[in-house]
Amino acid sequence: MKNTKIYPWVVVALLWGVALLNYMDRQMLSTMKDAMQMDIVELQSATNFGRLMAAFLWIYGLMSPFAGMIADRLNRKWLIVGSLFVWSAVTYLMGVADTYNQIFFLRALMGVSEALYIPAGLSLIADYHTGRSRSLAIGIHMTGLYTGQAIGGFGATVAAAFSWHTTFHWFGIIGIAYAVILMLFLKDKKTMTVPDKPLQESPNKESLGKGLKALFSNVAFWVILFYFAAPSLPGWATKNWLPTLFAESLNLPMSQAGPMSTITIAVSSFIGVIIGGSLSDRWVQKNLRGRVYTGAIGLGMTIPSLLLLGFGHHIVSVVGAGLLFGIGYGIFDANNMPILCQFVSAKQRATAYGIMNMTGVFAGAFITDLLGQWSDGGNLGLGFAMLAIIVAAALCAQLYFLRPKTDNVE
């Protein structure tokens, strides 16, 4: 089954479930604060809760490059299985914890274990899917992240029906059971191309120093790093501050603004990754810059949407801007790893994406704090609008510098 035409899509389906669990388990805590603070009084402090959430982000970001280096050198199947098992066990144990320090330690451990997944998962999909299906496969996988984020938002609903202890227990058990399924059906793939011969299995390893030297001496990688980090600023801004922006711009209570903003971004991003994946895979068959151009279209769509989000005060303009941003960002999201494959060797892709993931998370931590200060000053909308300038700079750099010579660097 591993060598059949259908198995690459089986890999996408299996990892879609992992992606869902990855975002669902991390998102649950943010929605269950009210239920948990009845038993853990330290969570009644917004400062303590903020530290708890920030600990995950900083540890996740710091671990991402190391996670990529590990994925480039170890069997990715067992890395994915192990990381899923650990963060699911952590989720289960969150339901057992009864002190703030225990929750803090478990949240930090979750940051380590979840960071191990994304570089390994995306590089595995990229190895199984070549030019004709790579962007679509990556895009479908990304919808698992969006779905997990949305489901995680219902943690408070489940906790209200049962208890926050039971909610953590059952979500943890589901993840542990899914890790067993991956043990049975997921296979790694390391390949090399030999002229006039079929693909051969290869360990595909090189020394850490040699790999990092090759990566950091690659000018295209630095451009891609900037191209990835800059749009991460509005990406994280919408995750953390869009509900507040909707509430302020439309004069809505948070009970309405929260679901409206979350659903708007989730649905439109889902549509965007499918459109971006399909378009990119077809375009690259006719023009090697097809993936670059597709990503540029997505980024270009986010520029007017950020301006409308920043300055709009009518429900049609604000929601329309949210939909436009989600579609554009989804198109961009579906093509990051495929574009990386055009410039970075298969031996260094997980490492490269790990570094990209770190910069994206740190950009998110920075913009979340900055927009908080702007929001206190009544300038949250202006902050969103100004992010369009940074995205425009990334778009120009991408179009000027990224000129691939192949769709898949071996």
C-alpha positions in Angstrom: 0.0 0.0 0.0 2.9 2.3 0.7 3.8 2.5 -3.0 0.4 2.8 -4.5 -1.0 6.0 -6.0 -3.6 6.3 -3.3 -1.2 6.1 -0.3 0.1 9.7 -0.6 -3.5 10.8 -0.1 -3.9 8.3 2.8 -0.9 10.1 4.4 -2.7 13.5 4.0 -5.9 12.0 5.6 -3.9 10.6 8.5 -2.0 13.8 9.1 -5.2 15.9 8.7 -6.4 14.2 11.9 -3.1 15.0 13.7 -3.3 18.6 12.5 -6.8 18.9 13.9 -5.7 17.5 17.3 -2.6 19.7 17.3 -4.7 22.9 17.2 -7.7 21.6 19.1 -5.7 20.6 22.2 -3.8 23.9 22.3 -6.9 26.0 21.8 -9.1 24.4 24.5 -7.4 26.0 27.4 -8.2 29.5 26.2 -11.9 28.8 26.2 -12.1 27.0 29.6 -10.5 29.7 31.8 -13.8 30.5 33.4 -14.6 26.9 34.3 -11.0 26.2 35.6 -10.7 29.3 37.7 -13.3 28.1 40.1 -10.9 25.3 41.2 -7.6 27.0 40.5 -7.9 30.4 41.9 -4.6 31.7 40.3 -6.4 31.6 36.9 -8.7 34.4 38.1 -5.7 36.7 37.5 -5.5 37.8 33.8 -1.7 38.2 34.3 -1.3 34.6 35.4 -3.5 33.4 32.6 -1.5 35.5 30.1 1.8 34.0 31.4 0.3 30.5 30.9 -0.6 31.2 27.3 2.7 33.0 26.5 4.7 30.2 27.9 3.4 27.9 25.2 4.1 30.3 22.4 7.7 31.1 23.5 8.6 27.4 24.1 6.8 26.3 20.9 8.7 29.0 18.9 12.1 28.2 20.5 11.6 24.4 19.9 10.6 24.7 16.2 14.1 24.9 14.6 15.3 22.0 16.7 12.1 20.1 15.8 13.0 20.6 12.1 16.6 19.5 12.6 15.3 16.3 14.3 12.8 15.6 11.6 15.4 15.8 8.9 17.5 13.2 10.7 15.0 10.7 12.3 12.2 8.6 11.1 9.3 11.1 10.8 6.6 8.5 11.5 7.8 7.8 15.0 8.5 11.5 15.6 4.9 12.3 14.7 3.5 9.4 16.7 5.6 10.2 19.7 4.7 13.9 19.7 1.0 13.2 19.3 1.1 10.7 22.1 3.0 13.1 24.5 0.8 16.1 23.9 -2.4 13.9 24.1 -1.1 12.5 27.4 -0.4 16.1 28.6 -4.0 17.0 27.6 -5.3 14.1 29.7 -3.1 15.1 32.7 -4.4 18.7 32.5 -7.7 17.2 33.7 -5.8 15.7 36.7 -3.9 18.8 37.6 -5.2 20.9 40.6 -2.6 23.6 40.9 -1.4 26.5 38.8 2.2 25.3 38.8 1.1 21.9 37.5 -0.9 23.5 34.7 2.0 25.8 33.8 4.5 22.8 33.6 2.1 20.8 31.4 1.4 23.7 29.1 5.2 24.2 28.6 5.6 20.5 27.9 2.8 20.7 25.3 4.7 23.5 23.6 7.7 21.2 23.2 5.7 18.2 22.0 3.5 20.1 19.6 6.4 21.9 18.0 7.8 18.5 16.9 4.8 17.9 14.6 4.5 20.7 11.9 8.0 20.5 10.3 7.9 16.7 10.2 4.3 16.5 9.0 4.7 19.1 6.2 8.0 17.7 5.0 6.5 14.2 4.9 3.5 15.4 2.8 5.9 17.3 0.5 8.0 14.1 -0.1 4.9 12.0 -1.0 3.3 14.7 -3.2 5.2 16.0 -6.3 4.4 19.0 -8.4 1.0 17.9 -9.6 -0.6 17.6 -6.2 1.8 19.2 -3.6 0.1 22.5 -3.0 -3.4 20.9 -2.9 -2.2 18.2 -0.4 -0.6 20.9 1.8 -3.7 23.0 1.6 -6.0 20.1 2.6 -3.7 19.4 5.5 -3.9 23.1 6.6 -7.7 22.8 6.8 -7.1 20.3 9.6 -5.5 23.1 11.6 -8.4 25.5 11.0 -10.9 22.8 11.9 -9.0 21.9 15.1 -8.9 25.6 16.1 -12.7 25.9 15.6 -13.5 22.7 17.5 -11.2 23.7 20.3 -13.3 26.8 20.7 -16.2 24.5 21.9 -14.1 23.4 24.9 -16.1 25.6 27.2 -19.4 24.2 25.9 -18.3 20.7 26.7 -16.9 21.7 30.1 -20.3 23.3 30.9 -22.1 20.1 30.1 -19.7 17.9 32.0 -16.6 19.4 33.7 -13.3 20.8 32.6 -11.6 17.7 34.1 -13.7 15.3 31.9 -13.2 17.5 28.8 -9.4 17.3 29.1 -9.6 13.6 29.8 -11.6 12.6 26.8 -9.8 14.8 24.3 -6.5 13.3 25.6 -7.8 9.8 25.3 -8.9 10.5 21.7 -5.4 11.6 20.8 -3.7 8.6 22.4 -6.0 6.3 20.5 -5.2 8.1 17.3 -1.5 7.7 17.9 -2.1 3.9 17.9 -3.8 4.2 14.5 -0.8 6.1 13.1 1.5 3.4 14.4 -0.3 0.9 12.2 -0.8 2.9 9.0 1.6 5.8 8.7 4.9 5.2 6.8 7.9 7.5 6.4 9.4 8.2 3.0 13.0 9.2 2.2 13.8 9.2 -1.5 16.6 10.1 -3.9 16.5 10.3 -7.6 18.8 8.1 -9.7 18.9 8.9 -13.5 16.8 6.4 -15.6 15.8 4.5 -12.4 12.8 4.5 -10.2 12.9 6.3 -6.8 15.0 4.5 -4.3 14.8 4.4 -0.5 17.5 6.4 1.1 18.4 7.6 4.6 18.7 11.1 3.2 20.9 12.3 6.0 23.7 14.8 6.2 25.7 16.4 9.0 24.0 19.1 11.0 26.8 21.7 10.3 26.8 21.0 6.6 23.0 21.2 6.4 22.8 24.5 8.3 25.6 26.0 6.2 23.8 25.1 3.0 20.6 26.5 4.3 21.9 29.8 5.6 24.1 30.4 2.5 20.9 30.1 0.4 19.8 33.7 -0.4 16.3 32.5 -1.5 15.8 31.0 2.0 16.3 34.4 3.6 13.8 35.9 1.2 11.3 33.1 2.0 11.9 33.6 5.7 10.9 37.3 5.4 8.1 36.4 3.1 6.7 34.0 5.7 7.3 36.1 8.8 5.8 39.4 7.5 2.3 38.0 6.8 2.5 36.1 10.1 2.0 39.5 11.8 -1.6 40.0 10.4 -2.1 36.2 10.6 -1.6 36.2 14.4 -3.3 39.6 14.7 -6.5 38.1 13.3 -6.3 35.1 15.6 -5.9 37.1 18.8 -7.4 40.5 18.1 -10.0 40.2 15.4 -12.9 39.5 17.8 -12.1 42.7 19.7 -11.8 44.6 16.4 -15.2 43.4 15.3 -16.7 44.3 18.6 -15.2 47.9 18.5 -15.8 48.6 14.8 -19.4 47.2 14.7 -20.4 48.1 18.3 -21.3 44.5 19.0 -21.1 42.6 22.3 -18.3 40.0 22.4 -20.8 37.2 22.5 -21.7 38.1 18.9 -18.4 39.5 17.7 -16.4 36.5 18.8 -18.3 33.8 16.8 -18.8 36.1 13.9 -15.1 36.9 13.5 -13.9 33.3 14.1 -16.4 31.7 11.7 -15.6 34.4 9.0 -11.8 33.6 9.1 -12.2 29.8 9.5 -14.6 29.4 6.6 -12.8 31.7 4.2 -9.4 30.3 5.0 -10.7 26.8 4.3 -11.9 28.0 0.9 -8.6 29.8 0.3 -6.3 26.8 0.8 -8.3 24.7 -1.6 -8.3 27.4 -4.3 -4.6 28.2 -3.7 -3.6 24.5 -3.8 -5.5 23.6 -6.9 -4.4 26.8 -8.8 -0.7 26.5 -7.8 -0.5 22.8 -8.9 -1.9 23.6 -12.3 0.0 26.8 -12.9 3.4 25.3 -12.0 3.0 22.8 -14.8 3.1 25.7 -17.3 5.3 28.1 -15.4 7.8 27.4 -12.7 6.9 30.7 -11.0 3.3 29.5 -10.8 3.5 28.8 -7.1 5.2 32.2 -6.4 2.5 34.0 -8.4 -0.3 32.1 -6.6 1.2 33.0 -3.3 1.5 36.6 -4.4 -2.2 36.7 -5.4 -3.1 35.5 -1.9 -0.9 38.1 -0.2 -2.2 40.8 -2.5 -5.7 40.0 -1.4 -4.8 40.6 2.3 -3.6 44.2 1.6 -7.0 45.8 0.9 -8.6 43.6 3.4 -6.3 44.9 6.2 -7.2 48.4 5.2 -10.9 47.7 5.3 -10.6 45.9 8.6 -8.7 48.9 10.0 -11.0 51.7 8.8 -14.3 50.0 8.1 -17.3 50.5 10.4 -20.1 48.8 8.5 -20.9 45.2 8.9 -20.7 44.6 5.1 -17.3 46.2 4.8 -15.8 44.6 7.9 -17.2 41.1 7.4 -16.3 41.3 3.7 -12.8 42.3 4.6 -12.6 39.3 7.0 -13.7 37.0 4.2 -11.2 38.5 1.7 -8.4 38.2 4.3 -9.2 34.6 5.0 -9.3 33.5 1.4 -6.0 35.4 0.6 -4.3 34.1 3.7 -5.4 30.5 2.9 -4.0 30.8 -0.6 -0.7 32.0 0.9 -0.7 29.3 3.6 -1.2 26.5 1.0 1.9 27.5 -0.9 4.6 28.1 1.8 6.0 24.6 1.9 5.7 24.1 -1.9 7.6 27.3 -2.6 10.2 26.2 -0.1 10.6 22.9 -2.0 11.6 24.9 -5.1 14.6 26.4 -3.3 15.6 24.1 -0.4 16.8 20.5 -0.6 14.7 17.7 0.7 17.5 17.1 3.2 16.9 20.5 4.9 13.2 21.2 4.4 12.0 20.3 7.9 14.8 22.3 9.4 14.0 25.3 7.2 10.3 25.1 8.0 11.1 24.8 11.7 13.1 28.1 11.5 10.2 29.7 9.6 7.7 28.5 12.2 9.8 30.0 14.9 9.9 33.4 13.2 6.2 33.3 12.6 5.4 32.5 16.2 7.8 35.2 17.5 6.2 37.6 15.1 2.8 36.6 16.5 4.0 37.1 20.1 5.3 40.6 19.2 2.3 41.8 17.3 -0.1 40.5 20.0 1.6 42.6 22.6 1.9 45.6 20.4 -1.7 45.6 19.3 -2.7 45.3 22.9 -0.9 48.6 23.6 -2.5 50.1 20.5 -5.9 48.9 21.6 -5.5 50.5 25.0 -4.9 53.8 23.1 -8.0 53.3 20.9 -5.9 52.7 17.8 -6.5 49.0 17.2 -8.0 49.6 13.7 -5.1 51.8 12.7 -2.7 49.0 13.8 -4.4 46.5 11.5 -4.3 48.9 8.6 -0.6 49.6 9.0 0.2 45.9 8.8 -0.7 46.2 5.1 2.5 48.1 4.5 4.6 45.2 5.9 2.7 42.7 3.7 3.2 44.8 0.6 7.0 44.8 1.3 7.0 41.0 1.6 5.0 40.8 -1.6 7.5 42.9 -3.5 10.5 40.9 -2.2 8.8 37.7 -3.1 8.1 38.7 -6.7 11.5 40.3 -7.3 13.8 37.6 -5.8 12.1 34.3 -6.0 12.8 32.8 -9.4 12.8 29.0 -9.1 14.7 26.8 -11.6 12.9 23.6 -10.5 9.8 22.6 -8.7 11.6 20.2 -6.5 15.1 20.6 -5.2 16.5 17.1 -4.4 
